[in-house]
Amino acid sequence: SQTIHQWPATLVQPVGSPLSLECTVEGTSNPNLYWYRQAAGRGLQLLFYSVGIGQISSEVPQNLSASRPQDRQFILSSKKLLLSDSGFYLCAWSVGDSSSGANVLTFGAGSRLTVL
Amino acid sequence: GQNIDQPTEMTATEGAIVQINCTYQTSGFNGLFWYQQHAGEAPTFLSYNVLDGLEEKGRFSSFLSRSKGYSYLLLKELQMKDSASYLCAVRDSNYQLIWGAGTKLIIKP
């Protein structure tokens, strides 16, 4: 069966410090991978998605970046965090073409980031 | 712009029935999703509608009317564990998901 792991679960970082959130998927090949941010009272915001190794699409300009060094690994990074980067970050995966059928997203457990 | 509207919060009684509405205005339509999210946890998939009508899955049902830009999630025989946020999301003409802010459902004994 497929599983998704995301870590760390929580972290508190000072403004200006770097960030690295990691996500790995097991039990599937060539998944579509996503990074979302969830702010209180707002819908999920897609930050990045990837359809293959080294292929990253950015949806929102910001000081965050993403990388996919391996087929089932997706990393969210920042060189210098801002206060506004605080939030709940979710990694997700799906298989297949987004235009085919439901293409359901399966989410990781999330990472709660607090920037002070 | 694209918009998904759903009530911020609803309260219901254990054992009762509750209907959570979702209205949408999007650039095209390629399916509507409902996800359940318990506090501090990841969203989990509940249902998918692409054609008009009712999809039933156990205690949960989801309805879609594309002409009205409207969907609802119906939860029957409510249990305390159903206390969660329910997220509505629509896939637009570019196959991108547009998410509502979620409806927090509080179940009282």
Interface residues (C-beta under 8 A of the other chain):
Chain A: G41 R42 G43 L44 Q45 L46 L90 S98 S99 A102 N103 V104 L105 T106 F107 G108 A109 G110 R112
Chain B: I4 T8 N30 G31 F33 G40 E41 A42 P43 T44 F45 Y48 V50 L87 A89 R91 Y95 Q96 L97 I98 W99 G100 A101 G102
